[in-house]
Amino acid sequence: VKPMSLASIACGCDGLIIETHHKPEEALCDGAQSLYPSQLSELLIEADKIANVVNKNLNLSIKV
């Protein structure tokens, strides 16, 4: 998830959908592609750096 997300931002994508779960191994669906919340935080820090280079802004919309 992380490498593809960062590459997508570098290529100029306009949106990503990233699933998170406190226990991905227990998720009812898509657990294998879910990130732990701490992993999402790390991803967003790196994504923001890349977005700035390609003149994009991270507008976060978090749904629970």
ABEGO torsion letter per residue (X at the ends): XAAAAAAAAAAGBABBBBBBBABAAABABGAAABBBAAAAAAAAAAAAAAAAAAGBBBBBBBBX
